[in-house]
Amino acid sequence: MDKVLRRQKIRYRIRKKVAGTKDNPRLSVFRSNTDIYVQLIDDDSGKTIAAASSKDKDIAAQKGTKVEKSKLVGAAIARKATELGVTAVRFDRGGNLYHGRVKAVADGAREGGLQF
């Protein structure tokens, strides 16, 4: 089985268990080769509440490794969530291992005040 199909099956398995609500949205992580993107999603209405990525101007201007930038993305989404009054989220790693950049996003979000 090739890598893409395997990751897809893992994503579907995670999504069966993890669903976001208005009070407790899903923190979805997408990792590309160069960047990382996170969204707060309300699955009841099917809408994205907030989003952040390593392409945002303030984060892209920073010098550092991809892992360090991922931590900044986690802090940025936590800041946006607290402005919206969200304190708790459900973490969706998107089929990636909880390791490296995905873990850095989670750590940054936790330090920013999100609970999951």
Secondary structure, 3 states (H helix, E strand, C coil): CCHHHHHHHHHHHHHHHCCCCCCCCEEEEEECCCCEEEEEEECCCCEEEEEEECCCHHHHCCCCCHHHHHHHHHHHHHHHHHHCCCCECEEECCCCCCCCHHHHHHHHHHHCCCEC
